Amino acid sequence: MNVIQKIREILDESYPEIIYNIENGVELSIDKTAQNGFDVRVIDASSESIIYFNQWHWHFDNNSNDVDQLYLIFGYALSKHGRLKAFIKGGKEYKWNFETLNSLDGEWTVFGTTGTVNLKFWLEPTVKIYQNEMIEISQTHQAP
């Protein structure tokens, strides 16, 4: 069973209210449901899977450890325990952190950062937080 099939199975069994699209059997996408939410997309290629939250993305090898981590991050992305923090200069987003909430101490931890070059280095960045609340998850596992 590939990554997309497994995610589809989990969504259908546990979260039937979530609307998703699958393209060519290798790409699954979920549109945000709130104005401050973010879109979630997973692409399953032969040697890796890539997860996208708006412009942020992360590559996972298609081995059992990385795939398990992808499922965990996917769950966090659909819940209030994950958020996308966008940094903005000159009205344009240029850097994104995906952060997970540690329920033990209430602190947000950066899982990964994606960015582009922004030559307006002299400007102070502003921050915008995107967050989904499509599902409730138990935090028996802490994200890495």
URUR-V780889 format. One record per residue. N is the residue number from 1. OMEGA is omega as a letter, one per 20 degrees, with the letter a starting at -180 (999 if undefined). NEAR is the number of other ideal C-beta (glycine too) atoms within 12 Angstrom. Layout:
BEGIN
N/OMEGA/NEAR
N/OMEGA/NEAR
END
This chain:
BEGIN
1/a/13
2/a/24
3/a/36
4/r/33
5/a/19
6/r/23
7/r/39
8/r/28
9/r/19
10/a/26
11/a/29
12/a/17
13/a/11
14/a/18
15/a/24
16/r/14
17/a/14
18/r/29
19/r/17
20/r/28
21/r/19
22/r/24
23/r/14
24/r/13
25/a/18
26/a/23
27/r/25
28/r/37
29/r/28
30/r/31
31/r/19
32/r/24
33/r/21
34/a/16
35/a/11
36/r/18
37/r/25
38/r/37
39/r/27
40/a/43
41/r/31
42/r/44
43/a/30
44/r/32
45/a/20
46/a/11
47/a/14
48/r/22
49/a/35
50/r/30
51/a/44
52/r/30
53/a/37
54/a/30
55/r/25
56/r/36
57/a/30
58/a/35
59/r/22
60/r/31
61/r/20
62/r/26
63/a/14
64/a/13
65/a/13
66/a/22
67/r/26
68/r/21
69/r/28
70/r/40
71/r/28
72/a/31
73/r/40
74/r/46
75/r/34
76/a/43
77/a/44
78/a/41
79/r/28
80/r/26
81/r/34
82/r/40
83/r/34
84/a/42
85/a/33
86/r/32
87/a/27
88/r/24
89/r/23
90/r/16
91/a/13
92/r/20
93/a/26
94/a/27
95/a/27
96/r/32
97/r/31
98/a/40
99/r/30
100/a/35
101/r/24
102/a/20
103/a/20
104/a/11
105/r/10
106/a/11
107/r/12
108/a/24
109/r/24
110/r/23
111/a/34
112/a/31
113/r/20
114/a/26
115/r/21
116/r/19
117/r/10
118/a/18
119/r/11
120/a/16
121/a/11
122/a/9
123/r/15
124/r/11
125/r/23
126/a/17
127/r/20
128/a/24
129/r/23
130/a/31
131/r/32
132/r/35
133/a/23
134/a/32
135/r/25
136/r/16
137/r/29
138/a/13
139/r/21
140/r/11
141/r/18
142/r/21
143/a/32
144/999/20
END
